[in-house]
Amino acid sequence: MFNELITRDRAVNWHPYSQMKTSQHIPILSGKGTRLYDANGNSYIDAVSSWWVTLHGHSHPYIAQKVFEQLQRLEQVIFAGFTHEPAIELSERLLALLPPNQRKMFYSDNGSTAVEVALKMCIQYAYQQGKKKSKILAFKNGYHGDTFGAMSVSERGLWTAPFQDLLFEVIFIDAPHSSNLEEAFKTIDLHAEDVACFIYEPLVQGAGGMLMHQAADLSALMSYCKSKGILLIQDEVFVGFGRTGTLFAANQLTESPDIMCFSKGLTGGTMPMGITSCTEELYEAFYSDEKMKAFFHGHSFTASPIACAASLASLDLLLQQDTLEAIKRIVRLHQDFTAELRTFDVVQNVRQCGTILAFHWNIGETSYFNHIQERLYNAFLAEGVILRPLGNTVYIVPPYCISEHELLEVYRAIKKVANNMC
Ligand SMILES: *Cc1c(COP(=O)(O)O)cnc(C)c1O
């Protein structure tokens, strides 16, 4: 069965971020809680939440039930000219949890589209005020998705090289640190007139290598941009829904963004959906008797009722006392493990933000495509744990349902591989 599925898969499927000639793709038959079960009967602890999406574990019965009920009531309806209660209720409930300046929700399908929507909103916002603002400000080492707009505002590298000439102009600044803020302010001053918006991953830059910065430094930068009339797009696609230890990274910042992007954990990681939230001021700029001032953007599956139902169910689970306690437990266990990790020679630069723990594996070269990434990935798999390093950066992003026992099992695997490799 295992080999048969691999052969059939190879014959027809093309996997993401994979060199198909050399990569392997394990057939998974089922998932329950933190664990995934392959076609050979092996189980793996999913310590990366299946690309950072799963919040409450795989195949959660409560979410399954709510999605099943919604599927039988209304599975889909065009969201232009029609609306439905799951989208209304989800917007109401999410807005109540966001900074109070967030007032309207625009739905799409994934994180990249949530970012595209945000960028287009900002550019059109300037356009409708008769201003031509064509530049965008972003962090170095950022990641906002793989569509063209999202790729443009992300770190450029080997993987974007083929498209380099087609990406639009972006001003990149260093992620904030008390020592480089003045320099960032100078760069902003230089371009302020032409900059429509500043897009950033708050507190943790995920795909760029789980790089972390301080809330106070980011708040200072946000405040400076605001004083220059630059709109703020806060991309919480990865960090939203509890990853940083608070419900949103926004809860740790003293400034509120103009726009926020959500996806990944939004549906509890059960199905794709994106949301871009914005302020009343932004929304008002499109609110007019003139038809052409509307926001002409949409996707076939905008506000999918079943994805909304999954999101509502996930939110029910997330806000339960048990889940909030579980998040705190992960934070505490990570803190203890951090101290232990520091005693290993191969481990450098251990850092933690809430439930996200990351460190540098200090051997070999450091590119995303290097050997060490594959070696580590396979070594962890052999221990029954899914950890997918970004280059030399090993990180843990567990689902909140992970038990203490399972998390200790993940730590044990890391320690064992560290001992074997030095
Ligand atoms: C993953 C990610 C995206 C893109 O989301 P997709 O659903 O993969 O398109 C955007 N921004 C951040 C911060 C992300 O981590």
The ligand as an SDF file (V2000), in Angstrom:
LIG
                    3D

 15 15  0  0  0  0  0  0  0  0999 V2000
    2.3590   31.2660    4.9870 C   0  0  0  0  0  0  0  0  0  0  0  0
    2.3520   32.7420    5.0010 C   0  0  0  0  0  0  0  0  0  0  0  0
    1.7220   33.4780    3.9910 C   0  0  0  0  0  0  0  0  0  0  0  0
    1.1250   32.8310    2.7710 C   0  0  0  0  0  0  0  0  0  0  0  0
    0.0460   32.0290    3.0780 O   0  0  0  0  0  0  0  0  0  0  0  0
   -0.3920   30.8650    2.0590 P   0  0  0  0  0  0  0  0  0  0  0  0
   -1.7060   30.4010    2.5810 O   0  0  0  0  0  0  0  0  0  0  0  0
    0.6740   29.8220    2.1260 O   0  0  0  0  0  0  0  0  0  0  0  0
   -0.5010   31.4870    0.7080 O   0  0  0  0  0  0  0  0  0  0  0  0
    1.6680   34.8560    4.1210 C   0  0  0  0  0  0  0  0  0  0  0  0
    2.2280   35.4700    5.1710 N   0  0  0  0  0  0  0  0  0  0  0  0
    2.8440   34.7980    6.1550 C   0  0  0  0  0  0  0  0  0  0  0  0
    3.4150   35.5510    7.3140 C   0  0  0  0  0  0  0  0  0  0  0  0
    2.9480   33.4150    6.0930 C   0  0  0  0  0  0  0  0  0  0  0  0
    3.6170   32.7400    7.0510 O   0  0  0  0  0  0  0  0  0  0  0  0
  1  2  1  0
  2  3  1  0
  2 14  2  0
  3  4  1  0
  3 10  2  0
  4  5  1  0
  5  6  1  0
  6  7  2  0
  6  8  1  0
  6  9  1  0
 10 11  1  0
 11 12  2  0
 12 13  1  0
 12 14  1  0
 14 15  1  0
M  END
$$$$
